[in-house]
Amino acid sequence: MRKYLHFVFCWLFLAISAKAQVLTGLDNLVAEHFAPLRGKHVGLITNQTGRTRDGRFGPDLFAKSSEIKLVALFAPEHGIMGTRPAGIESDTLERYDSVPVYSLYGSTRKPTRKMLRGIDALVFDIQDAGVRPYTYLSTMIDAMEAAAKNGIPFYVLDRPNPLSGNRVEGNILDTSLESFVGILPVPYLHGMTLGELARMAKAKSWFRDAAKLKLTVISMTGWQRSMYWPQTGLSWIATSPNVPSFENDVGLAMLGATGELGILSVGIGSDFPFLRIGSRLMIQDEVQRFVDSAFQHSIPLHPEDFWATTSAGTKLYHGVRLLLPPHLDSVPAFYAPQFLVLQMMLHDTAFRASFDALPSSTNARFQRVTGMYGLLDSLRRCQEMAPLIAEWQKEDTAFEAERKPFLLYH
C-alpha cells in the first residue's frame, strides 16, 4: 500500500510539473507529429531561436519528419543563424543542408512568388523580443501578406513574450510613420505574443488581403501572461547579436530608442549591450547626478566608464550601467525613464551642444523607432514628460481593451 501511495504521489507530482511546464508552439507541433501540416509542402520562416524546449532545431525536425516535406527556409534580419550584424542586408541564396535559405532582409522583405513555388503551407517560428521596433514582427506581417496574396495557409508557432503579457507601455505607433521598425499600430511594449499579434493584424486588416489569409496559430501550453522569461524555464537563445541574454532584452526595452540618436552609447559594442547609457562628452559630476536622481528608485544605476567598439573605432564613454532587480514587477516603467535620463544629460553644456547639432536624418530615424512626431523637440526643450506619459497611459488602457478578443493566454 505504501509503495502504491508513493507511486501515485510521484505520478501526481510529475503530472503537475508537466502541466506547469511551458511548451512552445514548436514543442506542441512536434508532440502532435506535425498533424496540422500533414501531407503539406512547407516553407519555414525561422532562425537560431526556432528550437524545442530540449534544444532541437526546427529545420532539422521539419526535414526529418515523414509527415511533411520541407521545401524552403526563410531567414529574417541577422540571418538563419542570427550572426549577421543589425541592419546588414543580404540577398545571398544560402543552404541549410540541402534546403535553400532565402533572405527576407535584403532587396525584398517578403517571400516572392518565385520563392514560394511548390509551397502550400508557410510556417513562422521565431522568438520575438517583445518591443515593437524589433524586425521579426515586421517579417511575420510581410510574410502573412505574401501568403494571403498567393493563397497559401499561414501557421504561427507561438512563443512567449519575454517581457510578459501584462507590460503594455509607450505610445501607439502613428500609422504615417509605419516602417520596417514599426509596422503595426500597437504600443512600444505591446504585451502580446506573435501569435496573438497575427490574429489581431488579420482581424483588423492591418495588411493587404488580410481577409483572404487562412491563419492558424499553434499555441503554447503552460505560459501565463504574468510570466517574464526566467519563469518559463526555457533556455534563452540570443535573438540577435546584441541581445545575448534576457537581461539585454530588458535593456533593449529600456534604452533601445535613445540608442538611435548616435551621440549616446547604450552599450552596443561593449560587454553589456543595452545595459549601459553614456556619452563621451559627459563629466563625472553629471554622471553622479544620474545616480542621485529619482530615476534610481525604479532602476538602480551604477556609475561606470566603459569602452565600446563601433564602426568609428573603440572609444571611452562616461555613464551608468543598469542593475536590474530580481523582480521586474517592482519596476514601474520600462520605456519612459530613458527619456528622463536624456533630459538630465541635456543639462551638460558640451552634451547639449552636440545634441542640438544632430542632423535632421537622426530625427527621422528616431521618429520611426519611437513611432511619434515631436518627441525629440520636446526633449530638446526639456519639457515636462509627465503629461506625455499620462497620454501614453490612456492610449495603452484603450489598447488593452482592444486587444482582448485576440489573446490566447490568461
Buried (B, 14 or more C-beta within 10 A) or exposed (E): EEEEEEEEEEEEEEEEEEEEBBBBBBBBBBEEEBEBBEEBBBBBBBBBBBBBBEEBBBBBBBBEBEBBBBBBBBBBBBBBEBEBEEEEEBEEEBEBEEBBBBBBBBEBBBBEEEBBEEBBBBBBBBBBBBBBBBBBBBBBBBBBBBBBBBEBBBBBBBBBBBBBBBBBBBBBBBEEBBBBBBBBBBBBBBBBBBBBBBBBBBEEEBBEBBEEBEBBBBBBBBBBBEBBBEEBEBEBBBBBBBBBBBBBBBBBBBBBBBBBBBBBBBBBBBEBBBBBBBBBBBEEEBBEBBEEBEBBEBBBBEBBEBEBEEEEEEEEBBBBBBEBEEEBEEBEBBBBBBBBBBBBBBEBEEBBEBBEEBEEEBBEBBBBBBBBEEBBEBBBEEBEBEEBBEEBBEBBEEBBEBBEEBBBBE
